[in-house]
Amino acid sequence: METSKKLEDFRKKLGELQLILTNYLNMNSTIPHLEATREIAWSIQELGFKHKSLVQQFSDTIGTGRSFSILSHRLSVLESESYSLERVLDSLIKT
C-alpha cells in the first residue's frame, strides 16, 4: 500500500515536471535562455526534487540546447515505466 502511494506521488511530480517543460516550449522566445533555464531548475526544486547535484546537471543539460520536446517526451515514457526519481533524471542527463 505504501509503495502504491509513493508511486502515485512520483507520477504526479513527473506530470508537474512535464508541464513545466511544456510551458517552457510555449514561452515567448524573447525570454533569455539562461533565465528560463534557471526558472526551470528552480521549479524542479520547488516540486521537492531535493537532489541538488542532479538538478544542476539537469540545468546544465538544458543549457546545451537540447530539445525540450524530446525531454518532455522522454519524461512521459519514463513515467509510464515507473522509474525512480534518480533514474529519470540520470537518464535525461546521460542521453
PDB file of N, CA, C and O in Angstrom:
ATOM      1  N   MET A   1       0.827  -1.193   0.000  1.00  0.00           N
ATOM      2  CA  MET A   1       0.000   0.000   0.000  1.00  0.00           C
ATOM      3  C   MET A   1       0.869   1.254   0.000  1.00  0.00           C
ATOM      4  O   MET A   1       0.597   2.206  -0.731  1.00  0.00           O
ATOM      5  N   GLU A   2       1.920   1.247   0.828  1.00  0.00           N
ATOM      6  CA  GLU A   2       2.844   2.378   0.895  1.00  0.00           C
ATOM      7  C   GLU A   2       3.548   2.587  -0.449  1.00  0.00           C
ATOM      8  O   GLU A   2       3.756   3.724  -0.873  1.00  0.00           O
ATOM      9  N   THR A   3       3.910   1.499  -1.110  1.00  0.00           N
ATOM     10  CA  THR A   3       4.566   1.577  -2.411  1.00  0.00           C
ATOM     11  C   THR A   3       3.641   2.218  -3.436  1.00  0.00           C
ATOM     12  O   THR A   3       4.093   3.022  -4.251  1.00  0.00           O
ATOM     13  N   SER A   4       2.369   1.883  -3.413  1.00  0.00           N
ATOM     14  CA  SER A   4       1.397   2.461  -4.340  1.00  0.00           C
ATOM     15  C   SER A   4       1.287   3.962  -4.143  1.00  0.00           C
ATOM     16  O   SER A   4       1.199   4.708  -5.119  1.00  0.00           O
ATOM     17  N   LYS A   5       1.289   4.416  -2.898  1.00  0.00           N
ATOM     18  CA  LYS A   5       1.209   5.849  -2.594  1.00  0.00           C
ATOM     19  C   LYS A   5       2.451   6.570  -3.115  1.00  0.00           C
ATOM     20  O   LYS A   5       2.347   7.644  -3.708  1.00  0.00           O
ATOM     21  N   LYS A   6       3.633   5.974  -2.892  1.00  0.00           N
ATOM     22  CA  LYS A   6       4.870   6.586  -3.367  1.00  0.00           C
ATOM     23  C   LYS A   6       4.882   6.658  -4.887  1.00  0.00           C
ATOM     24  O   LYS A   6       5.316   7.659  -5.456  1.00  0.00           O
ATOM     25  N   LEU A   7       4.416   5.622  -5.539  1.00  0.00           N
ATOM     26  CA  LEU A   7       4.368   5.595  -6.990  1.00  0.00           C
ATOM     27  C   LEU A   7       3.405   6.659  -7.513  1.00  0.00           C
ATOM     28  O   LEU A   7       3.700   7.338  -8.497  1.00  0.00           O
ATOM     29  N   GLU A   8       2.264   6.801  -6.858  1.00  0.00           N
ATOM     30  CA  GLU A   8       1.280   7.804  -7.253  1.00  0.00           C
ATOM     31  C   GLU A   8       1.874   9.211  -7.104  1.00  0.00           C
ATOM     32  O   GLU A   8       1.724  10.044  -7.999  1.00  0.00           O
ATOM     33  N   ASP A   9       2.546   9.477  -5.979  1.00  0.00           N
ATOM     34  CA  ASP A   9       3.181  10.776  -5.754  1.00  0.00           C
ATOM     35  C   ASP A   9       4.267  11.039  -6.792  1.00  0.00           C
ATOM     36  O   ASP A   9       4.402  12.151  -7.305  1.00  0.00           O
ATOM     37  N   PHE A  10       5.034  10.001  -7.090  1.00  0.00           N
ATOM     38  CA  PHE A  10       6.107  10.121  -8.071  1.00  0.00           C
ATOM     39  C   PHE A  10       5.541  10.471  -9.456  1.00  0.00           C
ATOM     40  O   PHE A  10       6.061  11.352 -10.140  1.00  0.00           O
ATOM     41  N   ARG A  11       4.491   9.784  -9.853  1.00  0.00           N
ATOM     42  CA  ARG A  11       3.870  10.060 -11.151  1.00  0.00           C
ATOM     43  C   ARG A  11       3.325  11.478 -11.202  1.00  0.00           C
ATOM     44  O   ARG A  11       3.408  12.138 -12.238  1.00  0.00           O
ATOM     45  N   LYS A  12       2.770  11.953 -10.094  1.00  0.00           N
ATOM     46  CA  LYS A  12       2.245  13.323 -10.041  1.00  0.00           C
ATOM     47  C   LYS A  12       3.383  14.323 -10.231  1.00  0.00           C
ATOM     48  O   LYS A  12       3.243  15.287 -10.984  1.00  0.00           O
ATOM     49  N   LYS A  13       4.506  14.099  -9.554  1.00  0.00           N
ATOM     50  CA  LYS A  13       5.644  15.008  -9.692  1.00  0.00           C
ATOM     51  C   LYS A  13       6.195  15.001 -11.118  1.00  0.00           C
ATOM     52  O   LYS A  13       6.570  16.046 -11.650  1.00  0.00           O
ATOM     53  N   LEU A  14       6.242  13.829 -11.727  1.00  0.00           N
ATOM     54  CA  LEU A  14       6.700  13.764 -13.114  1.00  0.00           C
ATOM     55  C   LEU A  14       5.761  14.522 -14.032  1.00  0.00           C
ATOM     56  O   LEU A  14       6.204  15.205 -14.955  1.00  0.00           O
ATOM     57  N   GLY A  15       4.476  14.405 -13.784  1.00  0.00           N
ATOM     58  CA  GLY A  15       3.494  15.141 -14.580  1.00  0.00           C
ATOM     59  C   GLY A  15       3.680  16.639 -14.439  1.00  0.00           C
ATOM     60  O   GLY A  15       3.575  17.380 -15.416  1.00  0.00           O
ATOM     61  N   GLU A  16       3.959  17.086 -13.210  1.00  0.00           N
ATOM     62  CA  GLU A  16       4.195  18.510 -12.974  1.00  0.00           C
ATOM     63  C   GLU A  16       5.462  18.970 -13.688  1.00  0.00           C
ATOM     64  O   GLU A  16       5.491  20.056 -14.267  1.00  0.00           O
ATOM     65  N   LEU A  17       6.504  18.148 -13.648  1.00  0.00           N
ATOM     66  CA  LEU A  17       7.746  18.495 -14.330  1.00  0.00           C
ATOM     67  C   LEU A  17       7.533  18.552 -15.843  1.00  0.00           C
ATOM     68  O   LEU A  17       8.053  19.440 -16.518  1.00  0.00           O
ATOM     69  N   GLN A  18       6.773  17.608 -16.362  1.00  0.00           N
ATOM     70  CA  GLN A  18       6.487  17.603 -17.791  1.00  0.00           C
ATOM     71  C   GLN A  18       5.718  18.868 -18.175  1.00  0.00           C
ATOM     72  O   GLN A  18       5.961  19.440 -19.237  1.00  0.00           O
ATOM     73  N   LEU A  19       4.800  19.304 -17.325  1.00  0.00           N
ATOM     74  CA  LEU A  19       4.046  20.530 -17.586  1.00  0.00           C
ATOM     75  C   LEU A  19       4.976  21.744 -17.614  1.00  0.00           C
ATOM     76  O   LEU A  19       4.822  22.629 -18.455  1.00  0.00           O
ATOM     77  N   ILE A  20       5.936  21.781 -16.695  1.00  0.00           N
ATOM     78  CA  ILE A  20       6.913  22.873 -16.683  1.00  0.00           C
ATOM     79  C   ILE A  20       7.666  22.918 -18.013  1.00  0.00           C
ATOM     80  O   ILE A  20       7.830  23.986 -18.602  1.00  0.00           O
ATOM     81  N   LEU A  21       8.121  21.756 -18.482  1.00  0.00           N
ATOM     82  CA  LEU A  21       8.856  21.700 -19.745  1.00  0.00           C
ATOM     83  C   LEU A  21       7.974  22.127 -20.919  1.00  0.00           C
ATOM     84  O   LEU A  21       8.418  22.849 -21.811  1.00  0.00           O
ATOM     85  N   THR A  22       6.734  21.677 -20.907  1.00  0.00           N
ATOM     86  CA  THR A  22       5.801  22.049 -21.975  1.00  0.00           C
ATOM     87  C   THR A  22       5.538  23.545 -21.961  1.00  0.00           C
ATOM     88  O   THR A  22       5.496  24.184 -23.012  1.00  0.00           O
ATOM     89  N   ASN A  23       5.363  24.103 -20.769  1.00  0.00           N
ATOM     90  CA  ASN A  23       5.148  25.541 -20.659  1.00  0.00           C
ATOM     91  C   ASN A  23       6.349  26.321 -21.177  1.00  0.00           C
ATOM     92  O   ASN A  23       6.191  27.379 -21.785  1.00  0.00           O
ATOM     93  N   TYR A  24       7.541  25.801 -20.938  1.00  0.00           N
ATOM     94  CA  TYR A  24       8.733  26.464 -21.451  1.00  0.00           C
ATOM     95  C   TYR A  24       8.701  26.536 -22.980  1.00  0.00           C
ATOM     96  O   TYR A  24       9.074  27.550 -23.572  1.00  0.00           O
ATOM     97  N   LEU A  25       8.254  25.455 -23.604  1.00  0.00           N
ATOM     98  CA  LEU A  25       8.163  25.428 -25.063  1.00  0.00           C
ATOM     99  C   LEU A  25       7.243  26.520 -25.585  1.00  0.00           C
ATOM    100  O   LEU A  25       7.452  27.048 -26.678  1.00  0.00           O
ATOM    101  N   ASN A  26       6.224  26.857 -24.803  1.00  0.00           N
ATOM    102  CA  ASN A  26       5.232  27.843 -25.223  1.00  0.00           C
ATOM    103  C   ASN A  26       5.584  29.269 -24.811  1.00  0.00           C
ATOM    104  O   ASN A  26       4.847  30.204 -25.126  1.00  0.00           O
ATOM    105  N   MET A  27       6.712  29.444 -24.105  1.00  0.00           N
ATOM    106  CA  MET A  27       7.103  30.777 -23.644  1.00  0.00           C
ATOM    107  C   MET A  27       7.462  31.680 -24.806  1.00  0.00           C
ATOM    108  O   MET A  27       7.804  31.223 -25.897  1.00  0.00           O
ATOM    109  N   ASN A  28       7.376  32.956 -24.547  1.00  0.00           N
ATOM    110  CA  ASN A  28       7.814  33.952 -25.519  1.00  0.00           C
ATOM    111  C   ASN A  28       9.309  33.771 -25.757  1.00  0.00           C
ATOM    112  O   ASN A  28      10.088  33.708 -24.805  1.00  0.00           O
ATOM    113  N   SER A  29       9.704  33.688 -27.005  1.00  0.00           N
ATOM    114  CA  SER A  29      11.109  33.407 -27.345  1.00  0.00           C
ATOM    115  C   SER A  29      12.048  34.561 -26.992  1.00  0.00           C
ATOM    116  O   SER A  29      13.265  34.408 -27.097  1.00  0.00           O
ATOM    117  N   THR A  30      11.511  35.712 -26.576  1.00  0.00           N
ATOM    118  CA  THR A  30      12.379  36.828 -26.201  1.00  0.00           C
ATOM    119  C   THR A  30      12.963  36.665 -24.802  1.00  0.00           C
ATOM    120  O   THR A  30      13.886  37.387 -24.426  1.00  0.00           O
ATOM    121  N   ILE A  31      12.430  35.719 -24.031  1.00  0.00           N
ATOM    122  CA  ILE A  31      12.980  35.474 -22.692  1.00  0.00           C
ATOM    123  C   ILE A  31      14.362  34.867 -22.849  1.00  0.00           C
ATOM    124  O   ILE A  31      14.518  33.869 -23.552  1.00  0.00           O
ATOM    125  N   PRO A  32      15.377  35.453 -22.203  1.00  0.00           N
ATOM    126  CA  PRO A  32      16.738  34.903 -22.334  1.00  0.00           C
ATOM    127  C   PRO A  32      16.796  33.438 -21.920  1.00  0.00           C
ATOM    128  O   PRO A  32      16.193  33.038 -20.924  1.00  0.00           O
ATOM    129  N   HIS A  33      17.527  32.645 -22.695  1.00  0.00           N
ATOM    130  CA  HIS A  33      17.605  31.207 -22.466  1.00  0.00           C
ATOM    131  C   HIS A  33      18.102  30.873 -21.058  1.00  0.00           C
ATOM    132  O   HIS A  33      17.550  29.997 -20.394  1.00  0.00           O
ATOM    133  N   LEU A  34      19.144  31.572 -20.604  1.00  0.00           N
ATOM    134  CA  LEU A  34      19.706  31.298 -19.284  1.00  0.00           C
ATOM    135  C   LEU A  34      18.685  31.554 -18.185  1.00  0.00           C
ATOM    136  O   LEU A  34      18.577  30.780 -17.234  1.00  0.00           O
ATOM    137  N   GLU A  35      17.945  32.632 -18.320  1.00  0.00           N
ATOM    138  CA  GLU A  35      16.915  32.960 -17.328  1.00  0.00           C
ATOM    139  C   GLU A  35      15.855  31.859 -17.283  1.00  0.00           C
ATOM    140  O   GLU A  35      15.425  31.450 -16.204  1.00  0.00           O
ATOM    141  N   ALA A  36      15.443  31.391 -18.435  1.00  0.00           N
ATOM    142  CA  ALA A  36      14.443  30.322 -18.492  1.00  0.00           C
ATOM    143  C   ALA A  36      14.988  29.039 -17.868  1.00  0.00           C
ATOM    144  O   ALA A  36      14.271  28.330 -17.162  1.00  0.00           O
ATOM    145  N   THR A  37      16.263  28.747 -18.135  1.00  0.00           N
ATOM    146  CA  THR A  37      16.891  27.556 -17.566  1.00  0.00           C
ATOM    147  C   THR A  37      16.901  27.639 -16.044  1.00  0.00           C
ATOM    148  O   THR A  37      16.624  26.652 -15.362  1.00  0.00           O
ATOM    149  N   ARG A  38      17.218  28.808 -15.517  1.00  0.00           N
ATOM    150  CA  ARG A  38      17.207  28.990 -14.063  1.00  0.00           C
ATOM    151  C   ARG A  38      15.803  28.808 -13.501  1.00  0.00           C
ATOM    152  O   ARG A  38      15.625  28.198 -12.447  1.00  0.00           O
ATOM    153  N   GLU A  39      14.803  29.342 -14.208  1.00  0.00           N
ATOM    154  CA  GLU A  39      13.424  29.197 -13.762  1.00  0.00           C
ATOM    155  C   GLU A  39      13.020  27.727 -13.699  1.00  0.00           C
ATOM    156  O   GLU A  39      12.347  27.305 -12.759  1.00  0.00           O
ATOM    157  N   ILE A  40      13.427  26.955 -14.688  1.00  0.00           N
ATOM    158  CA  ILE A  40      13.093  25.532 -14.708  1.00  0.00           C
ATOM    159  C   ILE A  40      13.802  24.804 -13.567  1.00  0.00           C
ATOM    160  O   ILE A  40      13.190  23.985 -12.881  1.00  0.00           O
ATOM    161  N   ALA A  41      15.082  25.094 -13.359  1.00  0.00           N
ATOM    162  CA  ALA A  41      15.822  24.456 -12.259  1.00  0.00           C
ATOM    163  C   ALA A  41      15.162  24.793 -10.915  1.00  0.00           C
ATOM    164  O   ALA A  41      15.037  23.928 -10.048  1.00  0.00           O
ATOM    165  N   TRP A  42      14.743  26.050 -10.750  1.00  0.00           N
ATOM    166  CA  TRP A  42      14.067  26.461  -9.515  1.00  0.00           C
ATOM    167  C   TRP A  42      12.745  25.720  -9.365  1.00  0.00           C
ATOM    168  O   TRP A  42      12.404  25.270  -8.271  1.00  0.00           O
ATOM    169  N   SER A  43      12.003  25.594 -10.458  1.00  0.00           N
ATOM    170  CA  SER A  43      10.710  24.902 -10.413  1.00  0.00           C
ATOM    171  C   SER A  43      10.881  23.442 -10.029  1.00  0.00           C
ATOM    172  O   SER A  43      10.071  22.890  -9.285  1.00  0.00           O
ATOM    173  N   ILE A  44      11.951  22.808 -10.544  1.00  0.00           N
ATOM    174  CA  ILE A  44      12.223  21.418 -10.192  1.00  0.00           C
ATOM    175  C   ILE A  44      12.457  21.320  -8.683  1.00  0.00           C
ATOM    176  O   ILE A  44      11.935  20.417  -8.028  1.00  0.00           O
ATOM    177  N   GLN A  45      13.241  22.247  -8.136  1.00  0.00           N
ATOM    178  CA  GLN A  45      13.489  22.233  -6.703  1.00  0.00           C
ATOM    179  C   GLN A  45      12.196  22.468  -5.926  1.00  0.00           C
ATOM    180  O   GLN A  45      11.963  21.840  -4.893  1.00  0.00           O
ATOM    181  N   GLU A  46      11.362  23.369  -6.425  1.00  0.00           N
ATOM    182  CA  GLU A  46      10.099  23.659  -5.763  1.00  0.00           C
ATOM    183  C   GLU A  46       9.191  22.431  -5.715  1.00  0.00           C
ATOM    184  O   GLU A  46       8.397  22.285  -4.785  1.00  0.00           O
ATOM    185  N   LEU A  47       9.300  21.565  -6.688  1.00  0.00           N
ATOM    186  CA  LEU A  47       8.482  20.352  -6.699  1.00  0.00           C
ATOM    187  C   LEU A  47       8.941  19.350  -5.642  1.00  0.00           C
ATOM    188  O   LEU A  47       8.299  18.320  -5.436  1.00  0.00           O
ATOM    189  N   GLY A  48      10.049  19.651  -4.977  1.00  0.00           N
ATOM    190  CA  GLY A  48      10.529  18.767  -3.923  1.00  0.00           C
ATOM    191  C   GLY A  48      11.624  17.833  -4.386  1.00  0.00           C
ATOM    192  O   GLY A  48      11.945  16.866  -3.695  1.00  0.00           O
ATOM    193  N   PHE A  49      12.210  18.106  -5.557  1.00  0.00           N
ATOM    194  CA  PHE A  49      13.317  17.290  -6.037  1.00  0.00           C
ATOM    195  C   PHE A  49      14.585  17.866  -5.403  1.00  0.00           C
ATOM    196  O   PHE A  49      15.217  18.760  -5.966  1.00  0.00           O
ATOM    197  N   LYS A  50      14.940  17.360  -4.258  1.00  0.00           N
ATOM    198  CA  LYS A  50      15.998  17.960  -3.455  1.00  0.00           C
ATOM    199  C   LYS A  50      17.392  17.455  -3.812  1.00  0.00           C
ATOM    200  O   LYS A  50      18.351  17.743  -3.096  1.00  0.00           O
ATOM    201  N   HIS A  51      17.516  16.718  -4.891  1.00  0.00           N
ATOM    202  CA  HIS A  51      18.820  16.202  -5.297  1.00  0.00           C
ATOM    203  C   HIS A  51      19.540  17.300  -6.069  1.00  0.00           C
ATOM    204  O   HIS A  51      19.531  17.307  -7.300  1.00  0.00           O
ATOM    205  N   LYS A  52      20.163  18.228  -5.345  1.00  0.00           N
ATOM    206  CA  LYS A  52      20.670  19.451  -5.952  1.00  0.00           C
ATOM    207  C   LYS A  52      21.703  19.217  -7.046  1.00  0.00           C
ATOM    208  O   LYS A  52      21.706  19.925  -8.053  1.00  0.00           O
ATOM    209  N   SER A  53      22.576  18.234  -6.863  1.00  0.00           N
ATOM    210  CA  SER A  53      23.574  17.985  -7.902  1.00  0.00           C
ATOM    211  C   SER A  53      22.903  17.510  -9.182  1.00  0.00           C
ATOM    212  O   SER A  53      23.330  17.877 -10.277  1.00  0.00           O
ATOM    213  N   LEU A  54      21.853  16.694  -9.056  1.00  0.00           N
ATOM    214  CA  LEU A  54      21.129  16.240 -10.245  1.00  0.00           C
ATOM    215  C   LEU A  54      20.376  17.396 -10.890  1.00  0.00           C
ATOM    216  O   LEU A  54      20.309  17.493 -12.115  1.00  0.00           O
ATOM    217  N   VAL A  55      19.807  18.277 -10.059  1.00  0.00           N
ATOM    218  CA  VAL A  55      19.112  19.446 -10.598  1.00  0.00           C
ATOM    219  C   VAL A  55      20.093  20.304 -11.379  1.00  0.00           C
ATOM    220  O   VAL A  55      19.768  20.789 -12.463  1.00  0.00           O
ATOM    221  N   GLN A  56      21.306  20.499 -10.833  1.00  0.00           N
ATOM    222  CA  GLN A  56      22.305  21.307 -11.529  1.00  0.00           C
ATOM    223  C   GLN A  56      22.716  20.649 -12.842  1.00  0.00           C
ATOM    224  O   GLN A  56      22.837  21.325 -13.863  1.00  0.00           O
ATOM    225  N   GLN A  57      22.931  19.338 -12.819  1.00  0.00           N
ATOM    226  CA  GLN A  57      23.296  18.632 -14.048  1.00  0.00           C
ATOM    227  C   GLN A  57      22.171  18.722 -15.071  1.00  0.00           C
ATOM    228  O   GLN A  57      22.422  18.866 -16.268  1.00  0.00           O
ATOM    229  N   PHE A  58      20.928  18.637 -14.597  1.00  0.00           N
ATOM    230  CA  PHE A  58      19.784  18.739 -15.494  1.00  0.00           C
ATOM    231  C   PHE A  58      19.744  20.136 -16.108  1.00  0.00           C
ATOM    232  O   PHE A  58      19.491  20.290 -17.303  1.00  0.00           O
ATOM    233  N   SER A  59      19.995  21.153 -15.280  1.00  0.00           N
ATOM    234  CA  SER A  59      20.033  22.527 -15.764  1.00  0.00           C
ATOM    235  C   SER A  59      21.148  22.698 -16.798  1.00  0.00           C
ATOM    236  O   SER A  59      20.957  23.365 -17.815  1.00  0.00           O
ATOM    237  N   ASP A  60      22.304  22.099 -16.538  1.00  0.00           N
ATOM    238  CA  ASP A  60      23.415  22.167 -17.487  1.00  0.00           C
ATOM    239  C   ASP A  60      23.054  21.485 -18.803  1.00  0.00           C
ATOM    240  O   ASP A  60      23.417  21.964 -19.877  1.00  0.00           O
ATOM    241  N   THR A  61      22.339  20.368 -18.714  1.00  0.00           N
ATOM    242  CA  THR A  61      21.907  19.657 -19.918  1.00  0.00           C
ATOM    243  C   THR A  61      20.989  20.539 -20.751  1.00  0.00           C
ATOM    244  O   THR A  61      21.111  20.608 -21.974  1.00  0.00           O
ATOM    245  N   ILE A  62      20.061  21.218 -20.063  1.00  0.00           N
ATOM    246  CA  ILE A  62      19.155  22.130 -20.761  1.00  0.00           C
ATOM    247  C   ILE A  62      19.959  23.240 -21.437  1.00  0.00           C
ATOM    248  O   ILE A  62      19.651  23.657 -22.553  1.00  0.00           O
ATOM    249  N   GLY A  63      21.003  23.713 -20.731  1.00  0.00           N
ATOM    250  CA  GLY A  63      21.835  24.792 -21.263  1.00  0.00           C
ATOM    251  C   GLY A  63      22.585  24.426 -22.523  1.00  0.00           C
ATOM    252  O   GLY A  63      23.066  25.314 -23.227  1.00  0.00           O
ATOM    253  N   THR A  64      22.700  23.133 -22.831  1.00  0.00           N
ATOM    254  CA  THR A  64      23.399  22.733 -24.050  1.00  0.00           C
ATOM    255  C   THR A  64      22.512  22.867 -25.279  1.00  0.00           C
ATOM    256  O   THR A  64      22.962  22.621 -26.398  1.00  0.00           O
ATOM    257  N   GLY A  65      21.260  23.255 -25.082  1.00  0.00           N
ATOM    258  CA  GLY A  65      20.364  23.478 -26.211  1.00  0.00           C
ATOM    259  C   GLY A  65      19.589  22.248 -26.642  1.00  0.00           C
ATOM    260  O   GLY A  65      19.053  22.212 -27.750  1.00  0.00           O
ATOM    261  N   ARG A  66      19.521  21.238 -25.786  1.00  0.00           N
ATOM    262  CA  ARG A  66      18.739  20.046 -26.143  1.00  0.00           C
ATOM    263  C   ARG A  66      17.268  20.418 -26.303  1.00  0.00           C
ATOM    264  O   ARG A  66      16.779  21.360 -25.680  1.00  0.00           O
ATOM    265  N   SER A  67      16.593  19.681 -27.126  1.00  0.00           N
ATOM    266  CA  SER A  67      15.187  19.963 -27.420  1.00  0.00           C
ATOM    267  C   SER A  67      14.291  19.647 -26.228  1.00  0.00           C
ATOM    268  O   SER A  67      14.329  18.542 -25.687  1.00  0.00           O
ATOM    269  N   PHE A  68      13.485  20.626 -25.824  1.00  0.00           N
ATOM    270  CA  PHE A  68      12.563  20.404 -24.715  1.00  0.00           C
ATOM    271  C   PHE A  68      11.480  19.414 -25.089  1.00  0.00           C
ATOM    272  O   PHE A  68      10.979  18.696 -24.224  1.00  0.00           O
ATOM    273  N   SER A  69      11.110  19.361 -26.341  1.00  0.00           N
ATOM    274  CA  SER A  69      10.083  18.396 -26.725  1.00  0.00           C
ATOM    275  C   SER A  69      10.596  16.978 -26.536  1.00  0.00           C
ATOM    276  O   SER A  69       9.840  16.094 -26.132  1.00  0.00           O
ATOM    277  N   ILE A  70      11.875  16.752 -26.825  1.00  0.00           N
ATOM    278  CA  ILE A  70      12.465  15.421 -26.624  1.00  0.00           C
ATOM    279  C   ILE A  70      12.499  15.093 -25.137  1.00  0.00           C
ATOM    280  O   ILE A  70      12.147  13.982 -24.739  1.00  0.00           O
ATOM    281  N   LEU A  71      12.920  16.049 -24.314  1.00  0.00           N
ATOM    282  CA  LEU A  71      12.968  15.813 -22.875  1.00  0.00           C
ATOM    283  C   LEU A  71      11.572  15.549 -22.325  1.00  0.00           C
ATOM    284  O   LEU A  71      11.377  14.656 -21.500  1.00  0.00           O
ATOM    285  N   SER A  72      10.617  16.324 -22.784  1.00  0.00           N
ATOM    286  CA  SER A  72       9.249  16.155 -22.318  1.00  0.00           C
ATOM    287  C   SER A  72       8.706  14.785 -22.711  1.00  0.00           C
ATOM    288  O   SER A  72       8.061  14.111 -21.908  1.00  0.00           O
ATOM    289  N   HIS A  73       8.969  14.381 -23.939  1.00  0.00           N
ATOM    290  CA  HIS A  73       8.524  13.062 -24.395  1.00  0.00           C
ATOM    291  C   HIS A  73       9.186  11.953 -23.577  1.00  0.00           C
ATOM    292  O   HIS A  73       8.530  10.993 -23.173  1.00  0.00           O
ATOM    293  N   ARG A  74      10.493  12.093 -23.336  1.00  0.00           N
ATOM    294  CA  ARG A  74      11.202  11.068 -22.577  1.00  0.00           C
ATOM    295  C   ARG A  74      10.650  10.973 -21.156  1.00  0.00           C
ATOM    296  O   ARG A  74      10.525   9.874 -20.614  1.00  0.00           O
ATOM    297  N   LEU A  75      10.317  12.121 -20.547  1.00  0.00           N
ATOM    298  CA  LEU A  75       9.708  12.097 -19.219  1.00  0.00           C
ATOM    299  C   LEU A  75       8.403  11.310 -19.237  1.00  0.00           C
ATOM    300  O   LEU A  75       8.132  10.520 -18.333  1.00  0.00           O
ATOM    301  N   SER A  76       7.610  11.529 -20.257  1.00  0.00           N
ATOM    302  CA  SER A  76       6.336  10.822 -20.372  1.00  0.00           C
ATOM    303  C   SER A  76       6.548   9.314 -20.470  1.00  0.00           C
ATOM    304  O   SER A  76       5.853   8.538 -19.814  1.00  0.00           O
ATOM    305  N   VAL A  77       7.506   8.911 -21.287  1.00  0.00           N
ATOM    306  CA  VAL A  77       7.805   7.483 -21.458  1.00  0.00           C
ATOM    307  C   VAL A  77       8.309   6.891 -20.151  1.00  0.00           C
ATOM    308  O   VAL A  77       7.850   5.828 -19.732  1.00  0.00           O
ATOM    309  N   LEU A  78       9.253   7.573 -19.501  1.00  0.00           N
ATOM    310  CA  LEU A  78       9.812   7.046 -18.260  1.00  0.00           C
ATOM    311  C   LEU A  78       8.774   6.991 -17.156  1.00  0.00           C
ATOM    312  O   LEU A  78       8.762   6.059 -16.352  1.00  0.00           O
ATOM    313  N   GLU A  79       7.905   7.986 -17.118  1.00  0.00           N
ATOM    314  CA  GLU A  79       6.849   7.998 -16.099  1.00  0.00           C
ATOM    315  C   GLU A  79       5.964   6.770 -16.248  1.00  0.00           C
ATOM    316  O   GLU A  79       5.578   6.150 -15.256  1.00  0.00           O
ATOM    317  N   SER A  80       5.646   6.423 -17.480  1.00  0.00           N
ATOM    318  CA  SER A  80       4.767   5.272 -17.685  1.00  0.00           C
ATOM    319  C   SER A  80       5.457   3.967 -17.294  1.00  0.00           C
ATOM    320  O   SER A  80       4.790   2.971 -17.014  1.00  0.00           O
ATOM    321  N   GLU A  81       6.770   3.971 -17.277  1.00  0.00           N
ATOM    322  CA  GLU A  81       7.514   2.775 -16.884  1.00  0.00           C
ATOM    323  C   GLU A  81       7.830   2.764 -15.385  1.00  0.00           C
ATOM    324  O   GLU A  81       8.417   1.807 -14.881  1.00  0.00           O
ATOM    325  N   SER A  82       7.444   3.817 -14.682  1.00  0.00           N
ATOM    326  CA  SER A  82       7.560   3.909 -13.224  1.00  0.00           C
ATOM    327  C   SER A  82       8.996   3.816 -12.708  1.00  0.00           C
ATOM    328  O   SER A  82       9.269   3.065 -11.772  1.00  0.00           O
ATOM    329  N   TYR A  83       9.910   4.570 -13.306  1.00  0.00           N
ATOM    330  CA  TYR A  83      11.295   4.611 -12.827  1.00  0.00           C
ATOM    331  C   TYR A  83      11.368   5.431 -11.545  1.00  0.00           C
ATOM    332  O   TYR A  83      10.467   6.215 -11.246  1.00  0.00           O
ATOM    333  N   SER A  84      12.453   5.242 -10.790  1.00  0.00           N
ATOM    334  CA  SER A  84      12.667   6.056  -9.592  1.00  0.00           C
ATOM    335  C   SER A  84      13.128   7.445 -10.028  1.00  0.00           C
ATOM    336  O   SER A  84      13.572   7.622 -11.163  1.00  0.00           O
ATOM    337  N   LEU A  85      13.027   8.424  -9.140  1.00  0.00           N
ATOM    338  CA  LEU A  85      13.385   9.805  -9.472  1.00  0.00           C
ATOM    339  C   LEU A  85      14.819   9.914  -9.958  1.00  0.00           C
ATOM    340  O   LEU A  85      15.071  10.582 -10.961  1.00  0.00           O
ATOM    341  N   GLU A  86      15.765   9.281  -9.282  1.00  0.00           N
ATOM    342  CA  GLU A  86      17.157   9.380  -9.697  1.00  0.00           C
ATOM    343  C   GLU A  86      17.362   8.795 -11.088  1.00  0.00           C
ATOM    344  O   GLU A  86      18.107   9.355 -11.892  1.00  0.00           O
ATOM    345  N   ARG A  87      16.720   7.694 -11.373  1.00  0.00           N
ATOM    346  CA  ARG A  87      16.869   7.058 -12.684  1.00  0.00           C
ATOM    347  C   ARG A  87      16.316   7.956 -13.782  1.00  0.00           C
ATOM    348  O   ARG A  87      16.900   8.043 -14.862  1.00  0.00           O
ATOM    349  N   VAL A  88      15.191   8.627 -13.515  1.00  0.00           N
ATOM    350  CA  VAL A  88      14.608   9.527 -14.513  1.00  0.00           C
ATOM    351  C   VAL A  88      15.581  10.656 -14.834  1.00  0.00           C
ATOM    352  O   VAL A  88      15.897  10.901 -15.998  1.00  0.00           O
ATOM    353  N   LEU A  89      16.051  11.341 -13.795  1.00  0.00           N
ATOM    354  CA  LEU A  89      16.951  12.465 -14.031  1.00  0.00           C
ATOM    355  C   LEU A  89      18.286  11.997 -14.607  1.00  0.00           C
ATOM    356  O   LEU A  89      18.828  12.640 -15.506  1.00  0.00           O
ATOM    357  N   ASP A  90      18.825  10.881 -14.097  1.00  0.00           N
ATOM    358  CA  ASP A  90      20.078  10.348 -14.626  1.00  0.00           C
ATOM    359  C   ASP A  90      19.964  10.016 -16.107  1.00  0.00           C
ATOM    360  O   ASP A  90      20.870  10.314 -16.886  1.00  0.00           O
ATOM    361  N   SER A  91      18.854   9.401 -16.495  1.00  0.00           N
ATOM    362  CA  SER A  91      18.705   9.018 -17.900  1.00  0.00           C
ATOM    363  C   SER A  91      18.600  10.245 -18.793  1.00  0.00           C
ATOM    364  O   SER A  91      19.083  10.227 -19.925  1.00  0.00           O
ATOM    365  N   LEU A  92      17.974  11.316 -18.299  1.00  0.00           N
ATOM    366  CA  LEU A  92      17.903  12.550 -19.084  1.00  0.00           C
ATOM    367  C   LEU A  92      19.285  13.182 -19.229  1.00  0.00           C
ATOM    368  O   LEU A  92      19.616  13.739 -20.275  1.00  0.00           O
ATOM    369  N   ILE A  93      20.082  13.091 -18.173  1.00  0.00           N
ATOM    370  CA  ILE A  93      21.410  13.690 -18.182  1.00  0.00           C
ATOM    371  C   ILE A  93      22.369  12.910 -19.078  1.00  0.00           C
ATOM    372  O   ILE A  93      23.151  13.507 -19.817  1.00  0.00           O
ATOM    373  N   LYS A  94      22.313  11.579 -19.015  1.00  0.00           N
ATOM    374  CA  LYS A  94      23.296  10.736 -19.700  1.00  0.00           C
ATOM    375  C   LYS A  94      23.023  10.539 -21.182  1.00  0.00           C
ATOM    376  O   LYS A  94      23.928  10.134 -21.913  1.00  0.00           O
ATOM    377  N   THR A  95      21.795  10.813 -21.659  1.00  0.00           N
ATOM    378  CA  THR A  95      21.499  10.570 -23.068  1.00  0.00           C
ATOM    379  C   THR A  95      21.715  11.806 -23.899  1.00  0.00           C
ATOM    380  O   THR A  95      21.511  11.778 -25.113  1.00  0.00           O
TER     381      THR A  95
END
